[in-house]
Structures are given as C-alpha cells and as structure tokens.
Amino acid sequence: MVGEELMTTGFDEFDSRIRDLAERENECDDLFEEIKNGNGENFLRYLTLRDACKELRKGIFRSAMSAGLTRENINMEIKKVSRVTIGTHAKQTRKNQ
C-alpha cells in the first residue's frame, strides 16, 4: 500500500512534465515527417526540439528515480500519455483540414 501511495504521488508530481514531453515529442515527429517530405527549413527547429526532448526525458527519469519510481513505471506512464496526446493531436489535425 505504501508503494502504491508513493507511485501515485510520484506520478502526480511528474504528470505535467510527462505531458509536456509527449506533446513535444509529437511535435518533433511532425517536424521530422515534414523534413522527410521536403520541407528542410524545419530542420533546425527539429534538431532543437529533439535535443530539448532528450534533456526533458533525462530530467524526468532522474527526478523519478530519486523519488523511488522505476524506469518501467515512468516508461509506461510516458507511453500512456503519448497515446492520448497522439490521439488528441490526430483529431485536431483532421478537424483543421
């Protein structure tokens, strides 16, 4: 029970950072697709965003580990939030087209 409380508290604390990471990684994926499709002017923005995502991910893991959470717990949460973010993004993209 104590472990569950720690996990819940830990996830609550990291929730906004994880959501921010998922949104940034989604934007990064979109930029990469644009670059692949010939829009090279987004290359510098992509590199900057990619590096920012790496640093944010490292920071999340460092903080989570010091709070007693495992890599597996954080990876699961990131994947869960990413699925929601990607789904929301897809709906918005279709709506804007």
PAGUTI-590158 format. One record per residue (C-alpha): x, y, z. Coordinates in pm, 1 decimal. Layout:
<kegus>
KEGU  X  Y  Z
...
</kegus>
This chain:
<kegus>
KEGU  0.0  0.0  0.0
KEGU  281.1  243.9  81.2
KEGU  444.5  167.2  -255.0
KEGU  116.5  246.1  -431.9
KEGU  91.7  579.2  -248.4
KEGU  449.4  665.1  -348.9
KEGU  376.3  574.4  -709.0
KEGU  58.0  782.7  -715.4
KEGU  231.3  1079.0  -554.3
KEGU  527.7  1037.5  -789.3
KEGU  307.3  1021.4  -1097.4
KEGU  107.2  1323.5  -984.2
KEGU  430.9  1517.8  -942.9
KEGU  564.1  1421.3  -1286.8
KEGU  235.5  1432.2  -1475.2
KEGU  273.8  1779.1  -1627.2
KEGU  635.4  1716.1  -1726.9
KEGU  539.8  1385.7  -1887.4
KEGU  252.3  1551.5  -2075.9
KEGU  489.4  1826.8  -2189.9
KEGU  736.4  1563.2  -2311.2
KEGU  464.7  1376.7  -2501.8
KEGU  346.5  1697.0  -2671.5
KEGU  699.8  1799.0  -2764.2
KEGU  785.5  1452.5  -2897.4
KEGU  466.3  1457.7  -3103.6
KEGU  562.9  1795.4  -3249.0
KEGU  912.4  1661.3  -3314.0
KEGU  766.1  1364.0  -3503.1
KEGU  553.4  1600.6  -3712.2
KEGU  856.0  1812.9  -3796.9
KEGU  1053.5  1503.0  -3893.8
KEGU  773.6  1399.2  -4131.4
KEGU  774.3  1746.5  -4285.6
KEGU  1151.0  1726.1  -4336.3
KEGU  1116.9  1383.2  -4497.6
KEGU  855.3  1532.0  -4730.0
KEGU  1096.2  1800.6  -4848.3
KEGU  1040.1  2086.6  -4604.2
KEGU  1402.4  2125.0  -4499.5
KEGU  1352.4  2468.7  -4347.8
KEGU  1221.1  2295.5  -4032.7
KEGU  1548.3  2110.8  -3980.9
KEGU  1697.8  2346.1  -3719.8
KEGU  1369.6  2360.2  -3527.5
KEGU  1357.8  1979.1  -3535.9
KEGU  1713.9  1945.9  -3400.4
KEGU  1648.0  2196.6  -3122.9
KEGU  1322.9  2029.0  -3023.8
KEGU  1476.5  1680.4  -3041.1
KEGU  1758.2  1784.2  -2807.7
KEGU  1511.6  1952.3  -2570.9
KEGU  1306.3  1630.9  -2560.2
KEGU  1615.7  1427.5  -2474.7
KEGU  1703.1  1663.4  -2189.1
KEGU  1346.6  1672.0  -2058.9
KEGU  1328.0  1291.2  -2069.3
KEGU  1659.1  1265.6  -1877.1
KEGU  1532.5  1511.4  -1617.3
KEGU  1208.6  1319.1  -1573.6
KEGU  1396.2  994.2  -1521.9
KEGU  1645.2  1149.7  -1278.4
KEGU  1367.8  1301.5  -1067.9
KEGU  1157.5  986.4  -1082.6
KEGU  1443.6  763.2  -976.8
KEGU  1524.4  989.8  -681.6
KEGU  1155.4  972.9  -582.1
KEGU  1172.4  593.5  -579.5
KEGU  995.1  527.2  -907.8
KEGU  1131.1  276.5  -1157.1
KEGU  1221.0  330.3  -1519.8
KEGU  948.3  84.5  -1612.4
KEGU  683.6  285.7  -1426.4
KEGU  787.1  608.0  -1593.6
KEGU  814.7  446.0  -1938.9
KEGU  463.4  304.4  -1900.7
KEGU  328.7  644.4  -1798.9
KEGU  505.4  819.4  -2088.6
KEGU  362.8  565.4  -2334.7
KEGU  14.7  600.2  -2187.4
KEGU  24.2  980.3  -2206.8
KEGU  177.3  967.4  -2555.8
KEGU  -110.2  753.7  -2684.5
KEGU  -362.1  1005.7  -2550.3
KEGU  -164.0  1300.5  -2687.2
KEGU  -125.2  1139.8  -3030.3
KEGU  -497.4  1058.3  -3040.4
KEGU  -590.8  1413.5  -2946.9
KEGU  -343.5  1554.1  -3199.2
KEGU  -484.1  1334.3  -3477.5
KEGU  -837.5  1454.9  -3403.6
KEGU  -725.5  1820.3  -3408.8
KEGU  -535.2  1769.1  -3735.5
KEGU  -838.6  1615.1  -3905.3
KEGU  -1059.4  1894.6  -3769.0
KEGU  -825.4  2164.6  -3908.5
KEGU  -810.2  2010.7  -4256.2
</kegus>
